[in-house]
Amino acid sequence: MLNVAQYTNLDLDTSRENGVWVVTLNRPTKRNALDAATIEELIELFSTAPRRGARAIVLAASGDHFCAGLDLIEHHKEDRSPADFMHVCLRWHEAFNKIEYGGVPVIAALKGAVVGGGLELASAAHVRIADASTYFALPEGQRGLFTGGGATIRVADLVGKARMIDMMLTGRVYQGQEAIDIGLAQYLVEGSSFDKAMELADRAAANLPLTNFAICSAISHMQNMSALDAAYAEAVVAGVVNTQPAARERLEAFANKTAARVRPNATA
């Protein structure tokens, strides 16, 4: 069990027996803006989660907003040098890489502002759920800034280079079905995004951990490879995952026609 007292800007709930953790950004008066201390807490938590028994993680937020991005007040007060801010950005990359490549499914329950660095954080999650209040933006252009936490990698991958450039140049805001259609989130709910996130996390946690590790780590690595290298890596990963002893009972259930079948009217 993690020592939850070590976190100041995150709330951590590891009490569920199925291994679903809830990690909550807890700076509501700052719209959960990410300061340097919060980034360090994210690095520590997501670095240790895989080996501490997390089967799935719901990334939530206190207050009305998911995350308003970089803590601009801290940034202004620190008056960092170019080299100093470069290292800040590298720590952001470390945190978000731990989320994307850590091998534990991370499901983001979005609401309110998912802006700037908040969108960079959300884009590192494997599944994103928006509610009616959720809006997405990259306002860096209007603030004299440039993305530093991976938007050029992850957000551009989600929505395409042209849309990302448009968002940054013009301050365009996406929400509702339009945000889903361009790929900023996979789900749009009328009620609570947290409730939907918990439902999906429970479902993911029921998978075999090694299978989830491959889904939530190997796919991202393969996307960084040439097609030829990715094909080779996929074959190697499939060789390991598809012969794991823990899968034998599930395969036997399928062979015996006692396993649940995929139905066209199944809802996600």
Phi and psi in degrees as a GROMACS rama.xvg file:
@    title "Ramachandran Plot"
@    xaxis  label "Phi"
@    yaxis  label "Psi"
@TYPE xy
-72.754  150.804  LEU-2
-81.7353  97.6603  ASN-3
-67.4508  -18.4355  VAL-4
-66.6939  -17.196  ALA-5
-75.6192  -9.3673  GLN-6
-102.748  131.273  TYR-7
-102.084  -40.9096  THR-8
-104.321  0.867294  ASN-9
-125.035  142.208  LEU-10
-104.02  137.458  ASP-11
-126.758  126.461  LEU-12
-120.591  112.564  ASP-13
-115.607  24.653  THR-14
-81.1357  -15.2285  SER-15
-74.0669  136.022  ARG-16
-69.0948  -22.5166  GLU-17
-86.1237  5.94913  ASN-18
84.6379  9.11563  GLY-19
-81.9629  119.858  VAL-20
-98.4314  151.682  TRP-21
-118.848  118.989  VAL-22
-110.801  120.336  VAL-23
-117.115  122.334  THR-24
-64.5805  129.931  LEU-25
-130.06  59.8732  ASN-26
-130.88  58.8173  ARG-27
-61.1531  -31.7769  PRO-28
-70.0755  -16.7998  THR-29
-105.529  16.1978  LYS-30
52.0485  34.2655  ARG-31
57.2367  32.829  ASN-32
-60.1392  148.028  ALA-33
-93.5623  109.623  LEU-34
-95.125  177.266  ASP-35
-61.5149  -37.5743  ALA-36
-65.9217  -39.8042  ALA-37
-64.6459  -40.1047  THR-38
-60.7826  -42.0787  ILE-39
-64.2362  -37.9336  GLU-40
-66.3496  -39.1254  GLU-41
-62.7901  -41.1218  LEU-42
-61.2581  -48.1193  ILE-43
-63.4008  -45.706  GLU-44
-65.1659  -50.2786  LEU-45
-76.647  -15.4491  PHE-46
-73.3896  -34.1776  SER-47
-97.4148  -18.528  THR-48
-55.2855  -44.2894  ALA-49
-60.3343  -37.8923  PRO-50
-91.5187  0.784612  ARG-51
-108.006  15.1322  ARG-52
95.4995  6.95238  GLY-53
-67.1278  128.394  ALA-54
-100.155  -25.1755  ARG-55
-164.763  152.617  ALA-56
-130.102  127.68  ILE-57
-95.0021  122.439  VAL-58
-99.5054  110.659  LEU-59
-120.533  -174.457  ALA-60
-149.559  144.083  ALA-61
-84.3936  157.817  SER-62
79.9945  -159.276  GLY-63
-93.4622  -7.94743  ASP-64
-130.194  144.378  HIS-65
-69.0714  -60.6168  PHE-66
-168.607  126.591  CYS-67
-90.0358  7.35892  ALA-68
96.5965  -153.179  GLY-69
-57.5086  135.788  LEU-70
-70.6187  96.5467  ASP-71
-69.9834  -26.6383  LEU-72
-66.8766  -47.1865  ILE-73
-60.8892  -44.5236  GLU-74
-59.5056  -42.0215  HIS-75
-66.2204  -43.6486  HIS-76
-68.83  -37.0406  LYS-77
-69.5468  -29.0374  GLU-78
47.3386  55.3177  ASP-79
-69.7409  153.203  ARG-80
-77.8078  164.43  SER-81
-55.1482  -42.3648  PRO-82
-65.0978  -41.2656  ALA-83
-62.3104  -43.7808  ASP-84
-71.7735  -30.9336  PHE-85
-57.4107  -43.3311  MET-86
-69.6942  -32.6503  HIS-87
-59.7006  -46.2108  VAL-88
-62.2319  -39.1278  CYS-89
-63.8824  -33.9101  LEU-90
-69.1154  -36.707  ARG-91
-59.1789  -45.6841  TRP-92
-61.1739  -39.5175  HIS-93
-60.6871  -46.3581  GLU-94
-62.3393  -47.3518  ALA-95
-74.0722  -30.2351  PHE-96
-65.5175  -37.3294  ASN-97
-62.0894  -35.0271  LYS-98
-70.948  -51.8003  ILE-99
-70.2376  -41.3798  GLU-100
-101.672  3.13586  TYR-101
-71.2759  -18.1867  GLY-102
89.9571  -0.770721  GLY-103
-106.987  129.209  VAL-104
-57.703  127.959  PRO-105
-117.781  122.23  VAL-106
-117.601  118.801  ILE-107
-94.0245  124.061  ALA-108
-95.1676  102.367  ALA-109
-94.4233  150.761  LEU-110
-162  154.603  LYS-111
54.797  -136.759  GLY-112
-73.1317  127.05  ALA-113
-126.739  82.3991  VAL-114
-126.54  139.368  VAL-115
55.2447  -121.228  GLY-116
-62.1101  -22.7504  GLY-117
-66.6635  -35.979  GLY-118
-71.4586  -35.2905  LEU-119
-62.0667  -41.907  GLU-120
-63.2997  -48.9606  LEU-121
-61.4616  -36.4954  ALA-122
-70.9203  -15.3522  SER-123
-80.5848  -18.6825  ALA-124
-71.5869  158.057  ALA-125
-83.8715  -30.0268  HIS-126
-135.542  137.055  VAL-127
-124.727  132.873  ARG-128
-121.566  123.297  ILE-129
-103.91  148.539  ALA-130
-110.546  -174.772  ASP-131
-64.0424  -22.2318  ALA-132
-88.6161  -9.59691  SER-133
-73.999  134.732  THR-134
-138.831  148.801  TYR-135
-119.635  137.561  PHE-136
-159.03  156.624  ALA-137
-127.448  84.8247  LEU-138
-85.5081  16.9718  PRO-139
-56.5  -38.4299  GLU-140
-57.9044  -42.7574  GLY-141
-72.6513  -18.8045  GLN-142
-103.033  7.33228  ARG-143
72.34  27.3094  GLY-144
-120.734  177.404  LEU-145
-139.767  147.206  PHE-146
-59.2525  141.771  THR-147
-134.842  3.68152  GLY-148
-116.69  22.1713  GLY-149
106.534  6.91318  GLY-150
-61.2323  -36.665  ALA-151
-64.9027  -17.1348  THR-152
-98.1782  -59.7088  ILE-153
-84.0752  -46.0009  ARG-154
-67.782  -41.4898  VAL-155
-62.0564  -33.4254  ALA-156
-68.9912  -34.6438  ASP-157
-73.5653  -46.0372  LEU-158
-112.808  -11.4489  VAL-159
96.8654  151.864  GLY-160
-59.819  -44.3711  LYS-161
-64.0465  -42.2518  ALA-162
-67.2583  -39.409  ARG-163
-63.817  -43.5963  MET-164
-60.5816  -42.5443  ILE-165
-60.1453  -45.2142  ASP-166
-59.2263  -42.3727  MET-167
-73.4221  -39.2984  MET-168
-71.2176  -41.2825  LEU-169
-108.099  -11.0167  THR-170
75.9901  19.1363  GLY-171
-56.8651  137.012  ARG-172
-112.016  134.041  VAL-173
-112.061  143.185  TYR-174
-158.151  171.048  GLN-175
62.9592  -150.165  GLY-176
-62.7505  -31.6821  GLN-177
-60.5533  -39.4925  GLU-178
-64.844  -37.5462  ALA-179
-67.4515  -43.7422  ILE-180
-61.4726  -33.1769  ASP-181
-92.3822  -3.59722  ILE-182
102.108  9.6337  GLY-183
-71.2627  -26.4494  LEU-184
-147.375  160.897  ALA-185
-97.3918  -20.6776  GLN-186
-131.991  143.995  TYR-187
-127.795  121.786  LEU-188
-117.669  149.434  VAL-189
-78.7821  -30.5832  GLU-190
-97.7965  -126.782  GLY-191
-89.5617  123.011  SER-192
-66.6807  -29.9314  SER-193
-65.5224  -44.0852  PHE-194
-61.0694  -42.2101  ASP-195
-66.2534  -39.2075  LYS-196
-61.972  -42.0328  ALA-197
-64.33  -40.3417  MET-198
-59.5573  -46.2327  GLU-199
-70.6274  -35.8313  LEU-200
-64.4623  -41.2006  ALA-201
-60.2348  -40.6524  ASP-202
-66.1177  -44.5408  ARG-203
-65.9756  -37.6461  ALA-204
-65.2864  -20.5604  ALA-205
-78.7933  -11.7041  ALA-206
-73.6361  164.052  ASN-207
-69.6344  136.712  LEU-208
-56.7975  -39.8397  PRO-209
-66.3727  -36.7046  LEU-210
-64.4064  -45.4812  THR-211
-62.447  -38.4076  ASN-212
-58.573  -44.0694  PHE-213
-65.2317  -43.2647  ALA-214
-63.1441  -42.258  ILE-215
-95.7771  4.34467  CYS-216
-133.146  -53.0711  SER-217
-62.9595  -40.0616  ALA-218
-60.3254  -44.2755  ILE-219
-63.155  -42.254  SER-220
-61.4829  -42.49  HIS-221
-65.5778  -30.7739  MET-222
-65.7711  -19.3305  GLN-223
-89.7013  -1.78754  ASN-224
-101.935  165.088  MET-225
-66.4176  160.969  SER-226
-58.5527  -39.9272  ALA-227
-66.5214  -44.9203  LEU-228
-67.2232  -38.3164  ASP-229
-64.3509  -38.643  ALA-230
-63.2667  -41.3961  ALA-231
-65.2342  -46.8344  TYR-232
-62.9965  -39.4346  ALA-233
-61.6266  -41.8547  GLU-234
-63.3603  -41.3273  ALA-235
-64.8105  -47.2822  VAL-236
-62.6678  -43.0889  VAL-237
-61.8556  -36.6828  ALA-238
-61.329  -37.7498  GLY-239
-77.3323  -50.5714  VAL-240
-68.9287  -42.6219  VAL-241
-77.8763  -3.49747  ASN-242
-117.802  12.2114  THR-243
-65.2668  136.614  GLN-244
-56.2809  -34.8193  PRO-245
-64.979  -18.3799  ALA-246
-84.0168  -11.1174  ALA-247
-60.3258  -42.9273  ARG-248
-63.4984  -38.0492  GLU-249
-69.0017  -39.4362  ARG-250
-67.5653  -36.9162  LEU-251
-66.2394  -39.1431  GLU-252
-63.0264  -38.5004  ALA-253
-65.2944  -44.1671  PHE-254
-63.6228  -34.0216  ALA-255
-87.006  2.29853  ASN-256
62.4418  31.3545  LYS-257
-104.607  -6.98729  THR-258
-83.5326  154.314  ALA-259
-62.7419  138.656  ALA-260
-98.127  153.58  ARG-261
-75.8729  126.208  VAL-262
-115.651  145.086  ARG-263
-66.4008  -21.4668  PRO-264
-99.2665  11.9571  ASN-265
-64.907  139.728  ALA-266
-106.223  146.235  THR-267
